[in-house]
């Protein structure tokens, strides 16, 4: 019996490598899309957190303004660098502690007063988070609190 050699065509075995290549391209494309979506979501999360931090700072500024117009109004004409328990004006209540204005909590996060600089009818206020991650400056006017750039 004579064995015949089977003639191999150039096309034999062509389908399998093309199929594997196609699967790899689809898998890499899917991973790339997933990575892009995760990165976009992370960016949205960071933007939302930054807005929340800004809101907390604005809330802190409004709280301080309310105190400076109410129980701590005796400190309003004095820069915060000159606030001292020993040197409080006589019209200040005996229970007033300037340190309560220098450090306080909003939504569970500690805020610190960096500076209060009064001027006629207005004032500048700077607040920061206790970890110094973010700070903001505000202008206090008779019409309200406005964030400065």
PyMOL commands that set and color helices and strands:
alter all, ss='L'
color gray80, all
select helices_A, chain A and resi 14-69+73-75+80-82+99-102
alter helices_A, ss='H'
color red, helices_A
select strands_A, chain A and resi 103-106+109-119+122-129+135-141+144-148
alter strands_A, ss='S'
color yellow, strands_A
deselect
rebuild
show_as cartoon
